[in-house]
Amino acid sequence: MGLVLLKPKRLCSKKEKKKNNKRNIASILYSDGLSEKIMDCSKFVTPKENLISREELAKRARYRFITGAEFDPEDEEQEQAEELTEELAAKMKSELITNDMNMIKKGQYVRINIKGIRFSNYKSFNEKPIIVNFHDYKEENLGYNLVRFKRHRWYRSLLKSYDPLIISAGFRRFQSIPVFVQKDQSDRMRFLKYTPQFDYTYLVIYGPYLAHNTGIVAMQSLNDRLKKFRISGTGVVTGFAAHYEVKKKLKLIGEPFNILKNTCFVKGMFNSKLEASKFIGAKIKTVSGIRGQIKKTIKEGQDGAYRATFEDKVLKSDIVICRTWYSLTLEKFYNPLVTFDDNRLMRTTWEMRRKYGITINKGSGYLPIERKAKAFTPLIIPKKIRS
């Protein structure tokens, strides 16, 4: 299928070509390989006498805005009303728009056309008011917000990290996965599994950037039939960033297998010689409180053994501890809530257990520690000292 312009039979001058172009009439040869037709395109072109000037279009648009009806030039009443449009426009502008910044005055009615609304949202409209808001493009960026948070005193249970929370901040409502942290003296963000019972803590959530000192309300469910108090806690936004480094405490445990005065050979803390070499110079400590330092990896013993020095002689029954920190990966989960549509929410841990009948293994809880009484060797006094 192709479109080919017919060539004129005789040569035309430049003036005649301009006239032909102004007429906007073209004969097009349409061929599909089987049949050929000649089609006149003049019916698709607006005649010159029916063209409307820009001033006329602006006048009709102003008339449509003021009266809410389309302009018909054949109607005599509209011809008379056309003379009053400029007076009405000036009057409405003085009533609706302020003089300083050309902003619409408060308390006035305006008509807004909203495009792109789904039928499911339109079908579920009810008597609830719709808030029309304009926000800067910067507020649409997603990132992590740091919130000074406190669990509500009327909420029964403690809140857990990585359990989804519904956040209400300003005109925004969304669901996110929280991480509770606590700041050390060195401003290190330490991971907390649960919220403190009565104290403040920090909360890291992923969502749109919120302004400083913005108050938030957190809850775990939107169900109206809950027997317990729904509001989980409240907080204030203290900062936002593209990433926060949250660290969790990790204790590495080893045991001595060879002791030479203040020097000790430790095994069982690392799995390879490479791991042990990365911790050269790290501070270690025994359960009895003797401090030490990792010096060098050794070939004796099992893989990952090293040599360390301590302040005092270490016993073989001591346990050597190395305190470390490792960074956590924060989840990027943002689920905005829509008022006039069904919302799909992430379930919490106890909701999943209740739905699928998952019981807690009692053997995984904390058990009482039973330690055997240590038998010390009797004190032997030499005979010379006795005498």
NORCORFEN-V476313 format. One record per run of one state. SS is the DSSP state (H for helix, E for strand, - for the rest). FROM is the first residue (numbers start at 0). LEN is the number of residues. If there is no record, write none. Layout:
ss from len
SS FROM LEN
SS FROM LEN
//
This chain:
ss from len
- 0 1
E 1 4
- 5 8
H 13 10
- 23 3
E 26 5
- 31 4
E 35 5
- 40 1
H 41 3
- 44 3
H 47 3
- 50 3
H 53 14
- 67 8
H 75 21
E 96 1
- 97 6
E 103 1
- 104 14
H 118 5
- 123 13
H 136 4
- 140 1
E 141 10
- 151 8
E 159 1
- 160 3
E 163 6
- 169 2
E 171 6
- 177 1
E 178 5
- 183 5
E 188 4
- 192 1
E 193 1
- 194 6
E 200 8
- 208 6
E 214 5
- 219 11
E 230 11
- 241 4
E 245 15
- 260 2
E 262 5
- 267 5
H 272 6
- 278 4
E 282 4
- 286 4
E 290 7
- 297 8
E 305 5
- 310 8
E 318 9
- 327 6
E 333 3
- 336 12
H 348 8
- 356 5
H 361 3
- 364 18
H 382 4
- 386 1
//
